[in-house]
Every structure is written in C-alpha cells, then in structure tokens.
Amino acid sequence: MTDKDLDIEFQNAVNRVNAYTEPFPADTLLKLYAYYKKATNDYGRPKSKKPIINAFKTNALFQAKNISEDEAKRMYIDLVNNYFLYRK
C-alpha cells in the first residue's frame, strides 16, 4: 500500500466515523481520538469542558505515544473496520 493509498483509506475511515450517528463505546472513542491525533500529527491539548474527559483523552494519547503516523492511520482504519464489521 502506498502512502497515498493509506491516506485515502484513512480519510474514508474518518468520514465513516463522522457520518455515523449512533454513539460509540467510550473505549473505542478514546482509541479513535488518540490514533487520529497521532495520524494527523495534532498534538494540541484536549479541549473538553470536563476535566475528567481531558484526563481520559490525555491518557489515550500517552498510550499511543510510541506509534508512528502511518501506524496510527493503520490502527485507526483497522479499529473502524472491525467496529463496523462486528457491531450489532
């Protein structure tokens, strides 16, 4: 898979998540958040108005700190594909 293919597949996965109207489980959302931030090289601080949510997001980012941008894109794509494959 080329970098361009990976970028296209990643953007398709992001669009799929954004178009989905049902709530995601919290653990899935946190992984999606962390992988997205790593994949897009966005290291801004979490911006929730609730400190507990910022703490969970910061922890998710910390857990993903040692993965590359491309690896984060692949993990995001896999998480999205598996979620939609196995959802009820």
C-alpha positions as CSV (number, residue, x, y, z in Angstrom):
1,M,0.0,0.0,0.0
2,T,1.4,3.4,-1.0
3,D,1.3,6.4,1.3
4,K,-1.4,7.9,-1.0
5,D,-3.5,4.7,-0.7
6,L,-3.1,4.8,3.1
7,D,-4.1,8.4,3.2
8,I,-7.2,7.7,1.1
9,E,-8.2,4.7,3.2
10,F,-7.6,6.7,6.4
11,Q,-9.8,9.6,5.2
12,N,-12.5,7.1,4.2
13,A,-12.4,5.7,7.7
14,V,-12.6,9.2,9.2
15,N,-15.6,10.1,7.0
16,R,-17.3,6.8,8.0
17,V,-16.9,7.7,11.7
18,N,-18.1,11.2,11.2
19,A,-21.2,10.1,9.3
20,Y,-22.2,7.5,11.9
21,T,-24.9,8.9,14.1
22,E,-25.1,6.3,16.9
23,P,-22.9,6.7,20.0
24,F,-19.6,4.8,20.0
25,P,-18.4,3.0,23.2
26,A,-16.1,5.2,25.3
27,D,-13.1,3.0,24.9
28,T,-13.5,3.0,21.1
29,L,-13.9,6.7,21.0
30,L,-10.7,7.2,23.1
31,K,-8.7,5.0,20.8
32,L,-10.1,6.7,17.7
33,Y,-9.2,10.1,19.3
34,A,-5.6,9.0,20.1
35,Y,-5.0,7.4,16.7
36,Y,-6.5,10.3,14.8
37,K,-4.3,12.8,16.7
38,K,-1.2,10.7,16.1
39,A,-2.1,10.1,12.4
40,T,-2.7,13.8,11.8
41,N,0.3,15.0,13.9
42,D,-2.1,17.1,16.0
43,Y,-0.6,17.5,19.5
44,G,-3.0,20.2,20.8
45,R,-4.3,19.7,24.3
46,P,-7.7,18.1,24.7
47,K,-10.4,20.8,24.7
48,S,-13.3,19.3,26.7
49,K,-15.0,21.5,29.3
50,K,-15.0,18.5,31.6
51,P,-11.6,17.8,33.3
52,I,-12.3,14.1,33.5
53,I,-12.7,13.8,29.8
54,N,-9.5,15.7,29.2
55,A,-7.7,13.3,31.6
56,F,-9.0,10.2,29.7
57,K,-8.0,11.8,26.3
58,T,-4.6,12.7,27.7
59,N,-4.1,9.1,28.9
60,A,-5.2,7.7,25.5
61,L,-2.6,9.9,23.8
62,F,0.0,8.8,26.2
63,Q,-0.8,5.1,25.4
64,A,-0.3,5.9,21.7
65,K,2.9,7.9,22.1
66,N,5.3,5.4,20.6
67,I,3.4,4.7,17.3
68,S,4.2,6.5,14.0
69,E,1.8,8.5,11.9
70,D,1.4,5.7,9.4
71,E,0.9,3.1,12.1
72,A,-1.7,5.3,13.7
73,K,-3.5,5.6,10.4
74,R,-3.5,1.8,10.0
75,M,-4.7,1.2,13.6
76,Y,-7.5,3.8,13.1
77,I,-8.6,2.1,9.9
78,D,-8.5,-1.4,11.5
79,L,-10.4,-0.2,14.5
80,V,-13.1,1.4,12.3
81,N,-13.3,-1.6,10.0
82,N,-13.6,-4.1,12.9
83,Y,-16.1,-1.9,14.7
84,F,-18.5,-1.7,11.8
85,L,-17.9,-5.4,11.0
86,Y,-18.9,-6.6,14.5
87,R,-21.4,-4.0,15.6
88,K,-24.9,-5.2,16.4
